[in-house]
Amino acid sequence: MSWFTAQPFPPRQTLALYALVSAAVPAWAQGVSPAPQTEEQDLPIVIKAEEINGRPDRQLNLERNVELQRGQTGLTADTACYMRVEDEVTASGNVNMWRFGDRYKGDALQLNLETGKGWVLHPQYRLQANNGQGRADRIDFLGEQQAVVRDGTYSTCEGADPDWYLKSSTLRLDTGRDVGTAGKTVIYFKDVPILGTPALSFSLSGERRSGWLPPSVGFGSQGKAEIMVPYYVNIAPNRDLTLYPRMMFDRGLQLGATGRYLGATYNGETHVEVLPSDRKTDTTRWRADSLHNQAIRPNWSYGWNLHGASDNEYPSDFSRTVSASAERQLLRELRTDYSGQYWSLSARAQNYQVLQDPAAAANPSLTVPRPYDRLPQINFHAGRYDVAGFDWAVDAEATRFWHPDLVRGNRAVTVAQLSYPIVRPGWFVTPKLIANAAKYDVDYDHIPNGGLRADGSRLPTKVSRSVGTFSLDSGMVFEREGSLFGRAVTQTLEPRLFYVYTPYKDQDDIPVFDTGRAGFNYAQLFSENRYVGLDRVSDANQLTAAVVSRFIQADGAERLRLAFGQRLYFEEPRVRLPGEALHQSRSDVLLAASGRISETWSFDSGVQYDATGSSLYSSNAGVQWTPGRMKVVNAEYRYQRDSFRNVDLSAQWPISQRWYGVGRISYALKSYGVGQATNPSRGGKLIESLIGLEYKADCWVLRMGAQRFVTAAQTTSTPIFFQLELTGLSRLSLGNNPLETFNKSIPGYTRLNSNVGRP
């Protein structure tokens, strides 16, 4: 062993120690990629120091500027001792140690290189995975992937004085399981304690995991204080459960749970919340929602969509969003579907729970209508395309309709259609034939008049209807090269004519179970029936004329679309719904324009003009400006005659380098009261408002704001929210979740730190 003598080594001697056994080991050279973590013990140890002495087969004492490395584990120190048999190193004085990207700096260290066990005194540490860092009195290494920080801190902020940190008696960091677990923890923000807990767990990488979530403290829909402490259970990669006790100081303790699951053939979500004894009403209040879809076989599936609540006032008393407060027809549905190559069969049972507006008792016009139950409904569909040039389809339905107060009955309907599309470059013509046959079995016995007409005669209990329809759809496409705002584009001109003929069939004796007048829009111009539902087939002798022009870039992006359409009646339709009036020879005119006229500006607009009355029926115009990231301004105007005239403004905009403002206001310029369809009230009304501020620091985001919205005709909700998002730890929320509120209220909203994972 001529390379080692008892004399001191010259300055900065280097040793490469290989296994001193007869078995051959692979050579190690600089530049080779690091070995996997499981093979660290098979790699050689490289040692550098100003002075090295001892016995190479037992112990090496290292002095001054010590460096020691094996694979991805290494250290530097003033002095160190390497025990060859134990494969263990101790070091002291300016110790810097790294392993697998994590770094530790302390006064003294002991580390077993084979097992990864050891300790370091008074360390500073930094984790590679999430930039987690902190200080401690001591860190014990329990293995290559586990460490216990004792009387230490943890933060993802840079610098010696972090904006936020948690201080814990013990903090276990398990990179293998991606979890940090702390006991007796206090979270500090700007050196002020904001949250204390006997235990805390969090994901080191931001992925989901089981544990307590930060509490939510704030004000509910009625402005009363409440606190919620959720617990998240990560059951499996495709299943989770969130439990949340919610203490409402004016009502009592509410218990809630939300479970989600996802599999190869199934998925679903169920939410339940219960207030066992409401102090205000002295009743049990609850809400439940469940959605499930599952494939039994590749062509057979079933599912349900169930919703329910304890009472009519539940949305007003407990809703925290605009959409939840407006949901008053709660669907309950069970269904199953079976399909073949060219056909499908479905069956469902469906009913609704209706939550009446609290003001409906004093103002009947506010009554929420109850839809018919379908107990059950069976649908069959079959069809094929391009069979000797023909397209055909058959739809059949059998439904039993039930209602506690209205006419009940059974309905069977069959609709068959046959078309022959002729499509050529630049034009198309599609003739179509439709046959509609229906049979009704009606029950009038439980309604007050027993099915009597005004003249005293009785309505028939068995009714049938058969009617045919012919339509002819045709169009052309012209193109030319042009320019739009200095850009080369292809402009199209697409005229279209759509003719429909359906003979008149008296349908006044047929009850209306699920049919209404279709909303008038561009798509409805090209529909054979002006009704939605199967209880009425409109007679028609009409022609729709429309033209569309599009401006398309070379990459296929559509920059601008202009559209015009109108329906002309050669004969006035005679089929009516009860109470419906229609006296016109031509429909309203539809005009629409939309597009993205530049990289930052987009717009959407539409006009419905009453050609018969020579007046405007409805209009909307909206514009969005997005000059940069986290910069968006939206403006929209909506008007409908005898109904509403609203303005909606919303924006997200930077106020300074780190401050961002968000806001929305939806205002009714004129409100129409009951009996005031032609005499709107002079004053306007605020429908919804939102104002908020966001501050983005390097390792945290602060959000705060307030929202006001209508929950019923005579009640409003004004939730106040606050959220402190600690990057790499979690979000501490006070009140509603600002992220959810901002996303739903402001089109184009961008989350400030969108690169972080799930809290």
Secondary structure, DSSP 8 states (H G I E B T S, - for coil): -TT--SS---SSEEEEE---SSS------TTS----GGGGGGS-EEEEESEEEEETTTEEEEEEEEEEEETTEEEEEEEEEEETTTTEEEEEEEEEEEETTEEEEEEEEEEETTT-EEEEES-EEE-TTT--EEE-SEEEEESSSEEEEEEEEEBS--SSS-SEEEEEEEEEEETTTTEEEEEEEEEEETTEEEEEEEEEEE-SSS---SEE---EEEE-TTS-EEEE--EEEEEETTEEEEEEEEEETTTEEEEEEEEEEE-SSEEEEEEEEEESS-TTTSS-EEEEEEEEEEEEETTEEEEEEEEEESSTTHHHHH--SHHHHH--EEEEEEEEEEE-SSEEEEEEEEEEEE---GGGGT-GGG------EEEEEEEEEEEEEEETTEEEEEEEEEEEEE-SSS-EEEEEEEEEEEE--EEETTEEEEEEEEEEEEEEEEE-TTSTTTTB-TTS-B--SEEEEEEEEEEEEEEE-EEEEEEETTEEEEEEEEEEEEEEEE-----TTS--SS-EE---STTGGG-S-SEESSS----EEEEEEEEEEEEE-TTS-EEEEEEEEEEEESS------TT-----SEEEEEEEEEE--SSSEEEEEEEEEETTTTEEEEEEEEEEEEEETTEEEEEEEEEETTTEEEEEEEEEEESSSSEEEEEEEEEEEE---TT-TTS--SS-EEEEEEEEEEEE-SSEEEEEEEEEEEEETTEEE--EEEEEEETTTEEEEESS-HHHHHHHHSTT---TTTTS---
